[in-house]
Amino acid sequence: MTAIVGKLSNMNSHPTQVRAEMVATVHSLAVSVGDLVTPGTTLLILESMKMEIPVLAEIAGRVEEVAVAPGDTIQEGDLLIRLSESA
């Protein structure tokens, strides 16, 4: 199983956005709003072509928003999770 990491887009003081890199279905969520994460923390699991693909945090921060739910079909570029960077 190969891990993919959500694309991150840091916009000044705005939270960091984790976006989908492929069309997939959200299999499960591993975090909730308010959770603290570190680099390498599994945020959610996607399913594509019968493979489970973990999406990992690239930065330390707090989960500000979870924009998807298990069973959702996502498209490339869709917002999955929004993080605030830890100072």
C-alpha positions, 0 to 999 in steps of 0.5 A: 500500500502506498501513501499519498499526501494531500496537496497543501496550500498555505495562504498567509495566515489562512489554514492549510488545506489538504486536497485530493490528488485523485478521484476516490471514495472516502473510506474512513476518517482518522481525525476530528475537528480539534485534533492535533496532528504531527507530520505523518499522522493519518488524516483519512483513508481513501479508496480507489480501484479497490485499494485503500490509500492513507492521506498523511499530514505533512505539517504539525497543526490542529484540524480546523475542518473536515470537509468530507464524510465516509462514503463521499466520492471526491474529485481531484482538487477537492478540499478534504481537511483544513489544518491550522499550522502549529506555531 
